[in-house]
Amino acid sequence: MFVRPRTWLGIPRKCKYLSPVGELRVRRLSRLAPALLAVALLLLLLNSPPLGTDSTPLIDVLQISEIGSGQPPLHDVEVVVLHSIDWGQPRRARYGEAVVFLAGEVRRVGFNGELLLRVPRGNHSLSVYWADGRFVPFRTSLVVEKDLRVTVTFTEVRLRPEAYLLMPDVTKGITALTVSFSVFRLDEVYLALPFIKYLTTTGEVRAVPPASRPELVSVLPYSIRPSTLTAVAPDPHSLEEESVSSEFSLNVELPGIAATVLPDSYIPMLVIDYLVQPIEHG
């Protein structure tokens, strides 16, 4: 008795009239057929517009949608770096004069002292460095929830000494100098070694450090925190009201035997201020 072979979608699963190679191809096709049919139905469904509308097919919407991407929105953060001397009119940092680190990006400022970065929404650490290494880095935390402008100002101030103490050492040919001065604010304040201009006993005018530039308050880095210095004890017999400033002293070694310190001397102080403002769009 002849038994009709079982079929699936009209394809014999096993037929004695097929060669071994043909039977193998039929088996492979029968395994792929359900997946191919499912893909065809899915494409048909996605390209069909919703009932009663003429909107764009859903497949196009899915291709451009960011739903489920897990990426936070981006905001503009503009960093402006300024430099001032003795609280004068600040100037913008020159091209490449300052370096900004934010959200994994390390970039130099442009010709106008500005840098614009696209930053994901959230909490970030902001650091601003001066390229020549004279200034200590400015660091702060930044909460980015909208477009922001951050202005960082590095101000160099010449502190005039309030008192000197000269202790010459003739055998060594040097003079130990103690300089006393007052600091009115201690937050974000750094000092450099004093610039001392003095007159020796032989009438020679000298300066320490010897190298100087007119546009710079200090050629040396600002690496001294006031909290690490020796504080000068206030005079208990003074009748003046308690001052909001703190008095400190620094020790400097001067080559030669110094007779007097000239008025051009000062202690360089660096003050760092910053301001965070939202960017208003037209």
Backbone bond lengths (Angstrom), bond angles and torsions (degrees), N, CA, C in turn:
res aa  C-N    CA-C-N  psi(-1)  N-CA   C-N-CA  omega(-1)  CA-C   N-CA-C  phi
1 M - - - 1.464 - - 1.520 108.98 -
2 F 1.354 115.86 132.81 1.471 121.62 -179.50 1.531 109.94 -81.88
3 V 1.379 115.24 126.54 1.456 120.76 179.22 1.504 108.56 -105.59
4 R 1.332 116.43 123.37 1.469 121.97 -179.61 1.540 109.73 -69.35
5 P 1.311 118.28 125.59 1.476 120.15 -178.86 1.534 111.46 -64.46
6 R 1.364 113.80 146.54 1.467 119.23 177.66 1.526 110.03 -70.35
7 T 1.314 114.50 143.88 1.470 119.66 -177.21 1.512 109.55 -126.72
8 W 1.356 114.07 159.78 1.485 121.78 173.50 1.505 107.32 -139.43
9 L 1.342 115.36 115.01 1.469 121.94 -174.17 1.518 110.72 58.36
10 G 1.330 115.25 35.17 1.455 119.11 176.50 1.512 113.90 79.96
11 I 1.342 117.77 5.65 1.458 120.76 -178.51 1.514 108.56 -106.79
12 P 1.333 119.07 120.22 1.477 120.60 179.96 1.509 109.98 -62.01
13 R 1.313 115.18 132.53 1.451 119.32 176.47 1.525 110.35 -76.58
14 K 1.297 117.49 -33.47 1.452 121.17 177.47 1.513 108.30 -153.32
15 C 1.297 115.60 122.11 1.461 119.68 -177.49 1.520 108.42 -138.01
16 K 1.301 115.27 134.01 1.461 119.51 -176.85 1.511 112.07 -71.55
17 Y 1.378 116.46 -12.21 1.459 119.18 -179.29 1.519 111.84 -86.85
18 L 1.382 118.52 -9.20 1.463 121.39 179.52 1.519 109.56 -89.42
19 S 1.362 113.76 145.69 1.459 119.00 174.77 1.523 108.49 -75.00
20 P 1.335 118.39 165.20 1.484 119.77 178.10 1.520 112.37 -57.07
21 V 1.355 119.11 -40.16 1.473 121.41 179.23 1.517 110.31 -65.42
22 G 1.299 117.48 -44.45 1.460 120.94 179.50 1.509 112.03 -63.18
23 E 1.364 116.51 -39.75 1.457 118.65 178.56 1.523 111.59 -64.84
24 L 1.365 117.37 -35.63 1.463 120.50 177.62 1.522 111.08 -65.01
25 R 1.326 118.43 -41.27 1.467 121.79 177.71 1.520 111.74 -63.50
26 V 1.316 115.81 -39.12 1.463 119.55 179.43 1.530 110.39 -63.97
27 R 1.310 115.42 -41.40 1.471 118.61 179.62 1.527 110.94 -63.44
28 R 1.347 118.30 -43.85 1.464 121.19 178.40 1.530 111.19 -61.59
29 L 1.325 116.48 -43.18 1.461 120.00 179.59 1.514 111.56 -63.57
30 S 1.322 116.52 -38.46 1.464 119.24 -179.81 1.519 111.98 -66.99
31 R 1.353 116.70 -28.79 1.466 119.80 178.43 1.532 111.10 -75.91
32 L 1.335 118.47 -35.17 1.462 122.18 -178.48 1.520 113.00 -81.33
33 A 1.310 116.95 -20.49 1.469 119.74 -173.50 1.531 113.41 -59.05
34 P 1.344 121.07 -43.78 1.486 118.91 179.73 1.522 113.07 -62.14
35 A 1.339 117.24 -40.78 1.462 119.33 -179.89 1.525 111.17 -66.09
36 L 1.329 117.79 -43.46 1.463 121.11 178.70 1.523 111.39 -61.69
37 L 1.305 116.00 -38.95 1.470 119.53 179.40 1.522 110.94 -66.60
38 A 1.344 117.34 -40.43 1.462 120.44 179.19 1.516 111.60 -64.27
39 V 1.355 118.22 -42.08 1.461 121.59 178.15 1.514 110.91 -62.40
40 A 1.337 116.85 -42.74 1.463 120.29 -179.97 1.528 111.43 -62.36
41 L 1.331 117.15 -40.97 1.469 120.26 179.51 1.527 110.93 -67.41
42 L 1.350 116.80 -38.01 1.476 120.33 -179.95 1.523 110.97 -65.55
43 L 1.333 117.67 -43.56 1.466 120.77 178.41 1.520 111.09 -63.69
44 L 1.297 116.41 -38.81 1.462 120.13 178.97 1.525 110.75 -64.48
45 L 1.339 116.14 -39.94 1.460 120.32 -179.22 1.527 111.66 -68.84
46 L 1.344 117.21 -43.26 1.462 120.81 -176.95 1.511 112.39 -68.88
47 N 1.315 119.11 -31.91 1.457 121.75 -178.07 1.515 113.27 -88.67
48 S 1.304 115.72 0.60 1.463 118.75 178.08 1.511 109.01 -89.73
49 P 1.348 119.88 125.62 1.471 121.64 178.50 1.511 111.00 -67.35
50 P 1.333 116.46 153.94 1.473 119.87 177.32 1.525 111.28 -57.96
51 L 1.311 115.29 153.03 1.454 120.44 -178.33 1.510 110.92 -62.40
52 G 1.310 116.30 131.69 1.456 121.64 174.86 1.508 114.07 79.38
53 T 1.351 120.32 8.81 1.470 121.99 -179.91 1.509 109.07 -131.26
54 D 1.357 114.59 165.67 1.460 121.89 176.80 1.525 110.34 -117.77
55 S 1.334 116.87 29.94 1.462 120.46 -175.24 1.519 111.32 -73.01
56 T 1.341 116.46 170.78 1.449 122.93 -179.60 1.511 109.92 -66.62
57 P 1.324 119.48 143.04 1.464 121.09 179.22 1.518 110.92 -55.67
58 L 1.323 114.81 148.25 1.458 121.45 -174.42 1.515 112.23 -62.53
59 I 1.335 118.24 -30.54 1.460 120.23 -176.96 1.522 111.15 -63.76
60 D 1.364 117.36 -33.77 1.462 120.11 177.59 1.518 111.32 -69.22
61 V 1.340 116.93 -37.00 1.444 121.00 178.99 1.522 110.58 -66.00
62 L 1.321 116.64 -40.61 1.450 119.58 -179.88 1.509 112.05 -65.49
63 Q 1.326 117.69 -30.58 1.452 120.67 -178.25 1.521 112.35 -69.75
64 I 1.335 119.50 -28.80 1.457 121.42 -176.40 1.529 112.62 -106.73
65 S 1.303 118.14 -4.72 1.460 120.47 -177.35 1.518 110.38 -75.98
66 E 1.354 116.13 142.48 1.449 121.31 176.68 1.523 111.59 -102.01
67 I 1.329 116.55 8.38 1.448 120.26 -178.80 1.519 109.15 -64.09
68 G 1.321 115.84 128.02 1.448 119.65 179.44 1.509 114.24 84.74
69 S 1.354 118.48 4.16 1.461 120.02 -179.28 1.523 111.78 -73.19
70 G 1.346 117.93 -24.63 1.451 121.00 179.06 1.514 114.37 77.73
71 Q 1.330 119.64 5.34 1.454 122.76 -178.92 1.531 110.43 -95.50
72 P 1.368 117.83 127.76 1.470 119.10 178.21 1.522 110.32 -70.53
73 P 1.320 117.89 154.92 1.467 120.43 178.08 1.523 111.35 -65.01
74 L 1.330 116.33 155.23 1.455 122.72 -179.00 1.523 110.62 -100.29
75 H 1.341 115.80 147.93 1.459 122.17 177.34 1.530 109.09 -131.42
76 D 1.335 115.66 153.60 1.462 121.36 175.65 1.521 109.62 -81.13
77 V 1.330 116.16 131.44 1.463 122.07 172.33 1.523 107.07 -124.49
78 E 1.324 115.35 114.27 1.465 121.81 179.70 1.527 108.99 -101.98
79 V 1.329 116.26 121.43 1.462 122.02 179.83 1.526 108.39 -106.35
80 V 1.342 116.14 124.35 1.465 122.83 179.25 1.525 107.71 -115.54
81 V 1.335 117.36 127.23 1.462 122.31 -177.42 1.534 108.70 -113.56
82 L 1.345 115.65 125.09 1.464 122.27 -178.32 1.529 110.51 -120.25
83 H 1.341 114.99 157.61 1.469 121.59 176.85 1.519 109.05 -134.95
84 S 1.335 116.15 134.55 1.457 121.10 -178.24 1.526 109.45 -136.48
85 I 1.346 115.72 153.05 1.460 121.90 176.94 1.523 108.79 -123.82
86 D 1.320 115.12 126.08 1.465 121.97 178.28 1.530 112.31 52.86
87 W 1.326 116.79 41.28 1.457 124.26 176.34 1.534 112.42 62.92
88 G 1.335 116.22 23.13 1.457 119.94 177.45 1.522 111.31 -80.48
89 Q 1.337 115.42 -175.36 1.462 120.91 -179.92 1.524 109.87 -59.92
90 P 1.327 117.65 120.34 1.466 118.77 -178.07 1.524 111.80 -71.41
91 R 1.310 114.43 150.11 1.462 121.40 174.57 1.519 108.33 -112.90
92 R 1.332 114.95 155.79 1.459 119.29 176.81 1.524 110.11 -78.85
93 A 1.329 115.42 145.28 1.457 119.74 178.31 1.531 109.92 -60.38
94 R 1.306 115.47 142.86 1.462 120.18 178.85 1.527 110.40 -73.76
95 Y 1.312 115.06 170.43 1.471 120.46 -178.59 1.530 110.32 -57.89
96 G 1.320 116.65 123.75 1.452 121.66 177.79 1.512 115.19 74.38
97 E 1.338 118.35 3.16 1.461 120.91 -176.42 1.526 111.75 -74.72
98 A 1.319 117.27 -24.79 1.464 121.96 178.93 1.524 109.21 -128.20
99 V 1.331 114.83 150.97 1.464 122.41 -178.87 1.523 108.47 -121.67
100 V 1.341 116.30 134.96 1.466 122.20 -177.41 1.523 109.19 -115.36
101 F 1.331 115.80 134.17 1.464 121.99 174.42 1.522 107.98 -118.68
102 L 1.337 116.35 118.85 1.474 121.27 -178.73 1.512 109.31 -155.43
103 A 1.340 115.78 130.88 1.463 122.95 174.97 1.526 111.81 52.64
104 G 1.324 115.91 43.00 1.452 120.17 177.51 1.512 115.28 79.80
105 E 1.329 117.92 -1.08 1.463 122.65 179.38 1.526 109.69 -101.35
106 V 1.331 116.51 135.85 1.470 122.64 174.24 1.518 106.90 -120.17
107 R 1.335 116.10 110.40 1.465 120.77 -174.57 1.518 110.65 -136.76
108 R 1.348 116.45 150.09 1.460 122.04 173.85 1.526 109.70 -89.54
109 V 1.321 115.92 150.65 1.465 119.43 178.71 1.518 109.71 -71.26
110 G 1.344 115.86 159.43 1.453 121.34 179.77 1.517 112.39 -85.22
111 F 1.339 115.27 -165.49 1.469 120.96 -176.48 1.525 112.31 -63.94
112 N 1.327 117.59 -27.53 1.465 120.93 -179.22 1.522 112.89 -97.11
113 G 1.323 117.15 14.89 1.457 120.32 179.14 1.513 114.16 72.22
114 E 1.329 117.32 18.96 1.461 121.44 -176.85 1.527 110.69 -118.39
115 L 1.325 113.98 157.56 1.467 121.69 174.31 1.519 107.94 -146.62
116 L 1.319 116.69 129.30 1.467 122.43 179.93 1.519 108.89 -112.45
117 L 1.340 115.79 125.42 1.454 121.60 179.82 1.526 109.78 -127.60
118 R 1.343 115.98 147.88 1.461 122.16 172.49 1.522 107.13 -95.89
119 V 1.343 115.76 118.30 1.456 121.57 -170.09 1.523 109.57 -122.41
120 P 1.338 119.04 135.62 1.464 120.28 175.90 1.524 111.38 -64.47
121 R 1.300 115.59 148.28 1.461 120.27 177.33 1.528 110.08 -62.22
122 G 1.349 115.30 138.68 1.465 119.53 179.37 1.513 111.20 141.37
123 N 1.331 115.51 -164.84 1.464 122.56 -179.17 1.526 109.88 -94.38
124 H 1.321 115.82 134.18 1.467 120.95 -177.93 1.528 109.65 -138.42
125 S 1.334 115.93 160.39 1.459 123.11 173.09 1.525 108.56 -103.82
126 L 1.321 115.51 130.12 1.460 121.72 179.27 1.525 109.10 -112.78
127 S 1.328 116.29 130.64 1.460 122.14 176.10 1.522 108.79 -131.00
128 V 1.338 115.32 138.69 1.466 121.42 177.16 1.529 107.57 -126.95
129 Y 1.331 116.08 123.75 1.464 122.37 -178.96 1.525 109.67 -113.44
130 W 1.335 116.03 147.64 1.459 121.23 170.92 1.521 107.04 -91.87
131 A 1.331 116.85 129.72 1.459 121.03 -168.22 1.523 113.44 -61.14
132 D 1.352 118.34 -33.29 1.461 119.30 -176.80 1.527 112.94 -82.99
133 G 1.329 117.74 -1.60 1.457 121.21 175.50 1.511 115.34 79.26
134 R 1.347 119.05 3.98 1.476 119.68 -179.78 1.518 111.69 -71.57
135 F 1.324 116.69 -35.58 1.459 120.39 -176.99 1.521 110.03 -95.48
136 V 1.314 115.12 144.41 1.468 119.45 173.70 1.527 108.46 -69.92
137 P 1.327 118.29 149.91 1.464 119.90 179.45 1.526 111.47 -65.15
138 F 1.329 114.62 142.52 1.459 120.82 172.57 1.524 107.75 -93.31
139 R 1.333 116.44 131.07 1.464 120.89 -179.65 1.521 109.35 -134.69
140 T 1.323 115.16 140.68 1.462 120.94 175.49 1.522 108.36 -158.81
141 S 1.334 116.35 163.55 1.465 121.72 173.86 1.523 108.61 -93.63
142 L 1.318 115.39 146.92 1.472 121.06 -174.98 1.517 108.96 -133.58
143 V 1.347 116.03 125.56 1.463 121.95 175.94 1.522 107.74 -98.19
144 V 1.327 115.99 114.57 1.460 121.40 -176.33 1.525 108.72 -103.97
145 E 1.328 115.48 108.17 1.461 121.47 175.22 1.517 111.43 -125.67
146 K 1.347 116.18 -6.32 1.463 122.69 178.49 1.522 107.33 -156.02
147 D 1.313 117.50 176.51 1.462 121.05 176.47 1.530 109.56 -66.84
148 L 1.345 116.20 132.08 1.462 121.02 -173.74 1.528 111.68 -129.26
149 R 1.336 114.55 154.09 1.461 122.21 169.99 1.526 107.52 -122.58
150 V 1.323 116.47 123.07 1.464 122.26 -179.57 1.526 108.04 -113.35
151 T 1.333 116.56 119.28 1.465 122.15 179.36 1.523 108.76 -108.02
152 V 1.333 116.42 120.11 1.461 122.65 -179.61 1.527 107.62 -113.28
153 T 1.346 116.02 124.75 1.464 121.53 -177.64 1.518 110.46 -117.36
154 F 1.333 115.51 122.98 1.464 122.17 173.90 1.534 107.35 -100.37
155 T 1.329 116.89 116.22 1.463 121.63 -178.00 1.522 109.74 -115.39
156 E 1.333 115.81 123.99 1.459 121.67 174.94 1.529 108.92 -96.92
157 V 1.313 116.04 128.25 1.461 122.22 -176.54 1.524 108.88 -121.43
158 R 1.334 116.32 136.90 1.474 121.90 175.34 1.529 108.38 -92.57
159 L 1.311 116.60 107.72 1.458 121.09 176.50 1.529 108.92 -86.29
160 R 1.316 116.23 124.81 1.463 120.28 178.86 1.532 109.54 -83.98
161 P 1.314 116.81 130.31 1.477 119.81 179.32 1.523 111.42 -62.02
162 E 1.303 116.32 146.32 1.462 122.59 178.20 1.527 112.23 -96.94
163 A 1.340 116.63 -22.46 1.468 119.62 -179.95 1.525 109.22 -158.55
164 Y 1.339 115.28 151.06 1.459 122.42 176.42 1.528 108.88 -126.16
165 L 1.323 114.11 151.62 1.460 120.54 171.63 1.521 107.62 -137.02
166 L 1.334 116.75 111.55 1.461 122.62 -179.30 1.517 109.86 -98.63
167 M 1.335 115.71 130.31 1.468 121.53 178.37 1.528 108.16 -131.27
168 P 1.330 117.18 88.94 1.459 120.66 -177.87 1.529 112.24 -71.93
169 D 1.320 114.92 146.18 1.462 122.27 175.57 1.525 106.65 -122.94
170 V 1.336 116.04 98.39 1.466 120.98 -174.13 1.523 110.96 -65.92
171 T 1.327 117.97 -36.50 1.461 120.18 -177.86 1.532 112.06 -65.03
172 K 1.334 117.08 -35.46 1.475 120.52 179.36 1.527 111.92 -94.08
173 G 1.323 117.59 -13.07 1.455 120.11 -179.30 1.513 113.20 71.41
174 I 1.325 117.27 31.78 1.473 121.38 179.95 1.515 108.72 -132.80
175 T 1.352 114.14 167.61 1.464 120.70 176.30 1.519 109.03 -130.86
176 A 1.327 116.86 124.47 1.470 121.59 174.38 1.519 108.61 -84.96
177 L 1.321 114.81 126.75 1.466 120.39 -177.06 1.526 109.56 -119.20
178 T 1.316 116.38 130.83 1.460 122.17 172.19 1.523 108.30 -110.97
179 V 1.331 115.79 123.54 1.461 122.50 -177.70 1.519 109.10 -110.21
180 S 1.311 117.53 128.94 1.464 122.38 176.75 1.531 109.13 -109.08
181 F 1.342 115.93 140.67 1.462 121.35 -177.59 1.516 109.17 -157.17
182 S 1.320 116.26 166.23 1.469 121.93 -178.54 1.519 110.60 -115.88
183 V 1.329 115.71 143.25 1.467 123.44 176.40 1.521 107.40 -119.42
184 F 1.338 116.43 127.30 1.464 120.52 -174.86 1.526 113.67 -90.19
185 R 1.315 116.78 -17.32 1.456 119.85 177.23 1.521 108.30 -144.80
186 L 1.300 115.68 141.65 1.457 120.48 -173.84 1.528 113.10 -111.20
187 D 1.338 118.07 -12.94 1.450 119.94 -179.75 1.530 110.42 -80.63
188 E 1.314 115.96 132.45 1.462 122.36 179.88 1.528 112.24 52.99
189 V 1.332 116.51 39.93 1.459 122.15 178.93 1.525 108.70 -118.52
190 Y 1.327 115.91 133.62 1.455 121.78 179.30 1.529 108.52 -134.10
191 L 1.326 116.04 151.77 1.459 121.89 -178.45 1.525 110.12 -120.08
192 A 1.338 114.74 153.51 1.463 122.05 169.31 1.521 108.00 -113.78
193 L 1.332 116.45 168.28 1.458 119.22 178.28 1.524 109.94 -61.56
194 P 1.314 117.64 145.23 1.471 120.54 -175.40 1.524 112.90 -62.50
195 F 1.321 113.56 150.79 1.468 120.53 169.26 1.524 106.14 -97.81
196 I 1.331 116.01 113.15 1.461 121.19 -174.35 1.534 108.93 -116.77
197 K 1.300 115.05 122.71 1.468 121.21 171.69 1.529 107.00 -109.96
198 Y 1.314 116.29 126.98 1.461 119.46 -172.91 1.529 111.32 -142.57
199 L 1.300 114.09 164.20 1.463 122.30 -179.90 1.525 108.26 -112.18
200 T 1.346 116.94 126.98 1.459 121.24 -179.63 1.538 109.96 -83.11
201 T 1.316 114.76 170.20 1.461 120.36 179.79 1.527 112.11 -67.29
202 T 1.337 116.60 -16.35 1.467 120.32 177.92 1.520 112.15 -93.20
203 G 1.355 116.66 2.62 1.453 120.56 178.33 1.518 114.70 88.37
204 E 1.322 117.60 10.63 1.471 121.72 -179.77 1.534 109.86 -89.64
205 V 1.357 116.34 137.00 1.470 121.92 176.38 1.528 108.52 -93.94
206 R 1.301 116.00 123.08 1.463 121.54 179.55 1.529 110.20 -125.24
207 A 1.334 114.30 165.19 1.465 119.92 179.00 1.524 109.33 -141.17
208 V 1.314 116.78 142.83 1.464 124.64 175.81 1.525 108.30 -131.88
209 P 1.345 118.40 122.82 1.464 126.62 -2.17 1.532 110.92 -71.15
210 P 1.341 118.01 154.18 1.465 119.47 -175.07 1.523 113.69 -69.47
211 A 1.340 117.56 -31.20 1.468 120.88 -178.75 1.521 109.96 -86.01
212 S 1.321 116.46 137.07 1.462 120.91 179.07 1.525 109.23 -153.02
213 R 1.320 115.70 156.00 1.464 122.04 176.85 1.518 107.83 -132.74
214 P 1.323 117.92 135.57 1.477 120.42 -175.13 1.528 113.56 -58.03
215 E 1.349 116.80 -34.15 1.465 118.82 -175.65 1.528 112.48 -84.62
216 L 1.338 117.53 -2.90 1.453 120.96 -179.43 1.525 109.88 -115.30
217 V 1.316 115.49 136.94 1.460 119.72 174.18 1.521 110.04 -75.15
218 S 1.331 115.85 -37.72 1.463 120.33 179.44 1.523 108.97 -140.43
219 V 1.330 115.26 135.04 1.470 119.70 173.27 1.518 110.05 -88.76
220 L 1.322 117.50 -8.78 1.458 122.54 179.82 1.524 110.11 -98.93
221 P 1.331 117.80 153.73 1.471 120.12 -179.22 1.525 112.23 -69.31
222 Y 1.324 114.61 150.89 1.469 121.48 176.63 1.531 107.69 -86.88
223 S 1.299 116.03 93.17 1.463 120.75 -173.24 1.518 113.61 -120.78
224 I 1.333 117.86 6.56 1.469 121.07 -175.92 1.525 109.64 -109.77
225 R 1.324 116.87 125.79 1.458 121.32 172.20 1.524 109.16 -93.80
226 P 1.337 118.58 136.65 1.472 120.41 178.91 1.522 113.38 -54.73
227 S 1.328 116.82 -31.25 1.472 119.76 -177.62 1.523 112.04 -66.21
228 T 1.347 118.06 -17.00 1.464 120.71 179.64 1.525 112.37 -91.57
229 L 1.324 117.89 -3.78 1.464 121.80 -177.51 1.521 111.50 -91.96
230 T 1.318 114.34 167.94 1.461 120.51 176.46 1.524 109.69 -81.38
231 A 1.311 115.99 120.46 1.461 120.14 179.74 1.526 109.79 -80.32
232 V 1.322 114.76 139.94 1.459 120.52 178.50 1.522 108.76 -86.58
233 A 1.310 116.65 125.44 1.478 120.42 -179.08 1.522 110.29 -67.74
234 P 1.333 118.10 136.06 1.473 120.81 179.16 1.527 111.28 -67.45
235 D 1.319 114.58 152.94 1.463 120.93 178.96 1.528 109.62 -71.90
236 P 1.329 118.92 116.50 1.475 119.71 -177.57 1.522 112.68 -68.23
237 H 1.347 118.66 -18.09 1.469 121.83 -178.72 1.532 112.44 -94.53
238 S 1.367 115.85 2.21 1.465 118.92 -178.82 1.521 110.17 -70.95
239 L 1.340 115.78 137.48 1.462 120.98 178.95 1.525 112.24 -93.50
240 E 1.354 116.94 -1.07 1.459 120.12 -178.81 1.528 109.82 -74.40
241 E 1.338 114.61 154.29 1.455 119.51 177.60 1.524 109.86 -66.44
242 E 1.306 114.81 154.51 1.469 120.07 -179.12 1.519 110.38 -58.49
243 S 1.318 116.56 127.73 1.463 121.67 -176.32 1.523 110.11 -85.59
244 V 1.339 114.71 150.55 1.465 119.72 177.02 1.520 110.73 -84.67
245 S 1.326 117.76 -6.52 1.461 121.54 -179.88 1.518 110.17 -91.85
246 S 1.343 114.76 164.83 1.458 121.75 176.73 1.520 108.61 -120.56
247 E 1.333 116.78 138.74 1.453 121.57 -177.33 1.530 109.90 -103.52
248 F 1.337 115.37 134.30 1.455 121.58 -178.12 1.520 109.03 -132.02
249 S 1.326 114.99 170.10 1.459 120.59 177.02 1.526 110.15 -135.83
250 L 1.336 114.88 149.88 1.462 122.61 177.74 1.518 108.41 -129.15
251 N 1.322 115.44 145.05 1.453 121.19 177.54 1.530 110.02 -106.58
252 V 1.326 115.52 131.70 1.461 121.89 -178.28 1.529 108.22 -132.46
253 E 1.321 115.40 141.31 1.466 120.63 176.25 1.521 109.35 -102.01
254 L 1.332 117.19 124.25 1.459 123.11 -177.58 1.530 109.71 -106.91
255 P 1.322 118.13 130.17 1.471 119.73 174.59 1.525 110.49 -67.24
256 G 1.319 117.13 138.82 1.456 121.33 179.83 1.516 111.85 86.22
257 I 1.311 115.70 178.30 1.457 121.56 179.29 1.529 107.81 -99.13
258 A 1.334 116.05 108.97 1.458 121.69 -176.48 1.519 110.38 -82.49
259 A 1.330 115.31 134.37 1.463 120.74 177.14 1.514 111.42 -93.80
260 T 1.348 117.10 -37.88 1.460 121.18 -179.65 1.511 109.42 -160.32
261 V 1.323 115.64 157.38 1.467 122.66 177.08 1.518 108.30 -98.91
262 L 1.326 116.51 133.66 1.463 122.07 -176.57 1.525 110.87 -84.92
263 P 1.343 117.44 156.23 1.475 121.69 -175.58 1.527 114.29 -64.33
264 D 1.336 118.78 -17.39 1.468 120.30 -179.04 1.525 112.78 -72.38
265 S 1.284 118.29 -4.51 1.470 121.27 -176.87 1.535 110.75 -74.32
266 Y 1.319 116.23 151.52 1.469 120.72 179.42 1.533 109.28 -162.66
267 I 1.341 114.83 166.96 1.469 122.31 173.29 1.524 107.67 -109.77
268 P 1.334 118.93 119.24 1.464 120.43 178.75 1.531 111.35 -71.20
269 M 1.322 116.62 131.13 1.458 122.22 177.19 1.533 108.86 -126.29
270 L 1.311 115.88 136.13 1.459 121.88 178.84 1.526 109.67 -109.34
271 V 1.327 116.07 126.08 1.462 122.35 177.54 1.536 107.76 -116.89
272 I 1.326 116.39 130.76 1.466 121.31 -179.15 1.526 108.55 -114.65
273 D 1.324 115.90 122.39 1.470 122.17 176.05 1.520 109.11 -123.22
274 Y 1.328 115.76 154.06 1.464 119.07 175.67 1.527 110.08 -145.98
275 L 1.315 114.75 155.91 1.458 122.46 -178.19 1.519 108.55 -139.24
276 V 1.340 116.63 129.59 1.469 123.05 178.73 1.522 108.41 -110.64
277 Q 1.339 116.70 124.01 1.459 122.09 -179.32 1.520 110.09 -133.26
278 P 1.340 117.00 145.34 1.478 119.22 172.98 1.518 110.54 -71.85
279 I 1.308 116.52 146.18 1.461 122.02 177.23 1.516 108.68 -86.39
280 E 1.315 116.20 118.99 1.466 121.24 179.22 1.527 108.72 -86.38
281 H 1.325 116.06 126.23 1.462 121.47 178.36 1.530 109.93 -102.55
282 G 1.365 112.78 121.28 1.423 125.30 179.42 1.391 125.19 -11.07
